[in-house]
Amino acid sequence: FTYKNLLFCCFWSKVGLGLSFKPNTDDVREAPSLTIIEELVGKGAFIRTFDPVAMGNAKQKLNKITNIEYCNNEYDAISGSHAVVIITEWNQFRSLDLAKVNALLLEPFFFALRNIYTREIVEQAGLRYSGVGV
């Protein structure tokens, strides 16, 4: 993974799955998602995002950002986007239906910032994988 790969896609809509700094909390203090979202929006991206618990707190922290849509679930966030960016390793993100993800995306980009998927599994679903440190 390189941050440059993610920024390369910055003119498209992105999906940030997971807003909290770790799973099973609504705490977004020092969450990498906030920095990533701010950087991408600053480069022209439109963000579609979902977090099972931390959406309220994230909305408060990101209240000045207008290029963001908070979605009802992970598949709603993925639908019509150009890339998936998994930021927090929530259990429900570990069991995504990758064939469905591929069908919902406009482009097959899958950024796994927590490496909860292997390259082989993601690529078998027809997605282009980019993981941290791989």
Residue frames as qw, qx, qy, qz and C-alpha x, y, z in Angstrom:
[[0.000, 0.887, 0.461, 0.000, 0.00, 0.00, 0.00],
 [0.360, -0.005, -0.039, 0.932, 1.10, 3.49, -0.70],
 [0.105, 0.650, 0.417, -0.627, -0.79, 6.60, 0.19],
 [0.093, 0.388, -0.447, -0.800, -0.01, 7.75, -3.36],
 [0.049, -0.195, -0.920, -0.336, -2.17, 4.86, -4.70],
 [0.020, -0.636, -0.709, 0.303, -5.10, 6.09, -2.66],
 [0.031, 0.666, 0.045, -0.744, -4.61, 9.72, -3.65],
 [0.079, -0.101, 0.725, 0.677, -4.36, 8.65, -7.31],
 [0.084, -0.474, -0.838, -0.256, -8.06, 7.81, -7.14],
 [0.107, -0.341, -0.481, 0.801, -8.91, 11.03, -5.29],
 [0.258, 0.080, -0.224, -0.936, -11.25, 12.51, -7.89],
 [0.495, -0.233, -0.750, -0.372, -13.69, 9.64, -7.45],
 [0.649, -0.547, 0.099, -0.519, -16.01, 8.80, -4.63],
 [0.312, 0.303, -0.849, 0.301, -14.47, 6.68, -1.89],
 [0.764, -0.495, -0.305, -0.282, -15.89, 4.46, 0.77],
 [0.086, 0.473, -0.696, 0.533, -14.33, 4.68, 4.20],
 [0.778, -0.366, -0.460, -0.219, -15.47, 1.70, 6.21],
 [0.704, -0.415, -0.384, 0.430, -14.83, 2.32, 9.87],
 [0.074, 0.847, -0.020, 0.527, -14.51, 5.72, 11.49],
 [0.658, -0.740, 0.123, -0.070, -13.52, 4.85, 15.06],
 [0.081, 0.763, -0.641, 0.019, -9.86, 4.43, 15.96],
 [0.004, 0.186, -0.982, 0.039, -10.47, 0.76, 16.79],
 [0.463, -0.297, -0.704, -0.449, -13.40, -1.66, 16.59],
 [0.505, -0.513, -0.684, 0.114, -16.09, -1.88, 19.28],
 [0.267, -0.499, -0.312, 0.763, -15.93, 1.78, 20.27],
 [0.274, 0.872, 0.378, 0.148, -17.45, 5.09, 19.21],
 [0.396, -0.759, 0.134, 0.499, -14.21, 6.93, 20.04],
 [0.672, 0.661, 0.159, 0.294, -12.85, 8.88, 17.08],
 [0.242, -0.919, 0.269, 0.154, -10.15, 10.84, 18.95],
 [0.165, -0.631, 0.690, 0.313, -6.97, 10.52, 16.90],
 [0.794, 0.272, 0.542, -0.047, -8.72, 8.12, 14.52],
 [0.328, -0.223, 0.580, 0.711, -6.79, 7.77, 11.24],
 [0.283, 0.589, 0.720, 0.234, -10.10, 7.88, 9.38],
 [0.005, 0.918, 0.241, -0.314, -10.50, 11.58, 10.13],
 [0.224, -0.638, 0.436, 0.594, -7.11, 12.47, 8.64],
 [0.344, 0.083, 0.813, 0.463, -7.66, 10.21, 5.63],
 [0.215, 0.744, 0.631, 0.042, -11.10, 11.68, 4.93],
 [0.053, -0.903, -0.031, 0.426, -9.88, 15.27, 5.32],
 [0.290, -0.441, 0.601, 0.599, -6.93, 14.61, 2.98],
 [0.317, 0.286, 0.820, 0.382, -9.06, 12.94, 0.32],
 [0.140, 0.857, 0.485, -0.099, -11.75, 15.62, 0.44],
 [0.176, -0.805, 0.178, 0.538, -9.01, 18.24, 0.21],
 [0.237, -0.255, 0.726, 0.593, -7.91, 16.57, -3.04],
 [0.423, 0.156, -0.358, -0.818, -11.44, 16.62, -4.46],
 [0.219, -0.114, -0.966, -0.081, -12.88, 13.27, -3.40],
 [0.629, -0.334, -0.046, -0.701, -16.47, 12.67, -2.34],
 [0.049, 0.206, -0.925, 0.317, -16.67, 10.30, 0.62],
 [0.771, -0.291, -0.286, -0.489, -19.37, 7.74, 1.34],
 [0.166, 0.360, -0.808, 0.436, -18.81, 6.19, 4.74],
 [0.782, -0.415, -0.291, -0.364, -20.20, 3.83, 7.33],
 [0.169, 0.291, -0.800, 0.497, -19.29, 2.84, 10.89],
 [0.482, -0.420, -0.754, -0.151, -21.57, 0.66, 13.04],
 [0.483, -0.633, -0.484, 0.364, -21.08, 2.79, 16.18],
 [0.418, -0.408, -0.054, 0.810, -19.01, 5.95, 15.64],
 [0.263, 0.567, 0.488, 0.609, -21.00, 7.85, 13.01],
 [0.235, -0.919, -0.311, -0.061, -22.39, 10.42, 15.48],
 [0.531, -0.694, 0.134, 0.468, -18.99, 11.31, 16.89],
 [0.527, 0.051, 0.474, 0.703, -17.41, 11.37, 13.44],
 [0.148, 0.773, 0.471, 0.397, -20.12, 13.75, 12.17],
 [0.336, -0.922, -0.105, 0.160, -19.25, 16.15, 14.99],
 [0.564, -0.488, 0.341, 0.573, -15.52, 16.02, 14.21],
 [0.361, 0.105, 0.613, 0.695, -16.03, 16.30, 10.43],
 [0.186, 0.735, 0.561, -0.331, -18.83, 18.87, 10.61],
 [0.091, 0.736, -0.188, -0.644, -17.09, 21.30, 8.22],
 [0.149, -0.172, 0.835, 0.501, -16.75, 18.72, 5.46],
 [0.614, 0.353, 0.140, -0.692, -19.53, 18.85, 2.89],
 [0.582, 0.395, -0.616, -0.355, -18.26, 16.18, 0.47],
 [0.022, 0.148, -0.955, 0.254, -19.31, 13.34, 2.74],
 [0.709, -0.207, -0.282, -0.612, -22.33, 11.09, 2.95],
 [0.270, -0.258, 0.838, -0.397, -23.00, 8.94, 6.02],
 [0.564, 0.034, -0.654, -0.502, -24.63, 5.71, 4.89],
 [0.793, -0.334, 0.078, -0.503, -26.94, 3.15, 6.53],
 [0.911, -0.231, 0.335, 0.074, -24.64, 0.15, 6.15],
 [0.422, -0.466, 0.575, 0.524, -21.43, -0.96, 4.48],
 [0.446, 0.308, 0.729, 0.417, -23.10, -2.04, 1.22],
 [0.155, 0.923, 0.348, -0.048, -25.02, 1.24, 0.97],
 [0.236, -0.836, 0.275, 0.412, -21.68, 3.06, 1.32],
 [0.475, -0.207, 0.704, 0.485, -20.01, 0.85, -1.30],
 [0.486, 0.594, 0.631, 0.112, -22.79, 1.15, -3.88],
 [0.363, 0.894, 0.192, 0.178, -21.80, 3.51, -6.69],
 [0.331, -0.862, 0.315, 0.220, -18.35, 4.25, -5.29],
 [0.634, 0.665, -0.394, -0.002, -15.02, 3.80, -7.01],
 [0.447, 0.354, -0.727, 0.381, -12.99, 2.35, -4.15],
 [0.757, -0.595, -0.251, -0.098, -13.37, 0.67, -0.78],
 [0.254, 0.555, -0.553, 0.567, -11.02, 1.81, 1.97],
 [0.758, -0.497, -0.422, -0.007, -11.19, -0.36, 5.09],
 [0.084, 0.697, -0.363, 0.613, -9.95, 1.84, 7.91],
 [0.451, -0.395, 0.601, -0.528, -11.23, 0.09, 11.05],
 [0.301, 0.142, -0.930, -0.157, -11.26, -3.70, 11.40],
 [0.644, -0.075, 0.332, -0.685, -14.85, -4.16, 12.59],
 [0.458, -0.027, 0.888, -0.008, -15.92, -7.83, 12.55],
 [0.613, 0.603, 0.448, -0.247, -18.68, -7.13, 10.03],
 [0.362, 0.818, -0.339, -0.292, -16.07, -5.75, 7.62],
 [0.255, -0.435, 0.857, 0.109, -14.09, -9.00, 7.97],
 [0.428, 0.219, 0.877, 0.014, -16.95, -10.92, 6.38],
 [0.391, 0.542, -0.098, -0.737, -17.92, -8.74, 3.42],
 [0.777, 0.378, 0.501, 0.053, -19.40, -10.53, 0.44],
 [0.275, -0.499, 0.401, 0.717, -16.57, -9.58, -1.91],
 [0.246, 0.308, 0.755, 0.523, -18.46, -10.61, -5.05],
 [0.020, -0.853, -0.521, 0.016, -21.26, -8.26, -3.99],
 [0.292, -0.744, 0.078, 0.595, -18.69, -5.54, -3.23],
 [0.316, -0.139, 0.607, 0.716, -17.28, -5.92, -6.74],
 [0.137, 0.562, 0.734, 0.357, -20.75, -5.75, -8.27],
 [0.141, -0.887, -0.393, 0.197, -21.61, -2.57, -6.33],
 [0.363, -0.603, 0.196, 0.683, -18.39, -0.67, -7.09],
 [0.535, 0.816, -0.004, -0.218, -17.94, 1.44, -10.21],
 [0.451, 0.658, -0.589, 0.129, -14.22, 0.60, -10.17],
 [0.911, -0.227, -0.345, -0.001, -12.69, -2.47, -8.49],
 [0.296, 0.549, -0.513, 0.590, -10.28, -0.74, -6.05],
 [0.786, -0.545, -0.283, -0.074, -9.95, -2.29, -2.58],
 [0.218, 0.614, -0.500, 0.570, -7.64, -0.60, -0.06],
 [0.801, -0.447, -0.397, 0.015, -7.16, -2.72, 3.06],
 [0.060, 0.763, -0.379, 0.520, -5.53, -0.43, 5.61],
 [0.606, -0.498, 0.498, -0.370, -5.86, -3.08, 8.34],
 [0.294, 0.365, -0.866, -0.173, -4.94, -6.14, 6.22],
 [0.607, -0.034, 0.624, -0.491, -7.99, -8.12, 7.31],
 [0.877, 0.418, 0.150, -0.185, -8.13, -9.73, 3.86],
 [0.601, -0.278, 0.549, 0.509, -5.46, -11.51, 1.88],
 [0.176, 0.479, -0.436, -0.741, -4.57, -10.35, -1.60],
 [0.020, -0.004, -0.944, -0.328, -5.59, -13.74, -3.03],
 [0.117, 0.524, 0.807, -0.247, -9.14, -13.65, -1.64],
 [0.176, 0.707, 0.131, -0.672, -9.74, -10.07, -2.75],
 [0.140, 0.449, -0.599, -0.648, -8.33, -10.65, -6.23],
 [0.107, 0.177, 0.968, 0.141, -10.37, -13.88, -6.64],
 [0.198, 0.684, 0.604, -0.358, -13.44, -11.65, -6.31],
 [0.463, 0.638, 0.380, 0.485, -12.17, -9.51, -9.20],
 [0.192, -0.979, -0.063, 0.038, -11.00, -6.59, -7.07],
 [0.557, 0.562, -0.318, 0.523, -7.65, -4.77, -7.26],
 [0.720, -0.618, -0.259, 0.180, -6.02, -5.13, -3.83],
 [0.329, 0.607, -0.352, 0.632, -3.74, -2.69, -2.09],
 [0.732, -0.602, -0.314, 0.059, -2.79, -3.45, 1.50],
 [0.224, -0.914, 0.317, -0.117, -0.54, -1.85, 4.07],
 [0.378, -0.625, 0.681, 0.059, 3.00, -3.16, 3.87],
 [0.733, 0.115, 0.663, 0.102, 2.26, -5.63, 1.07]]
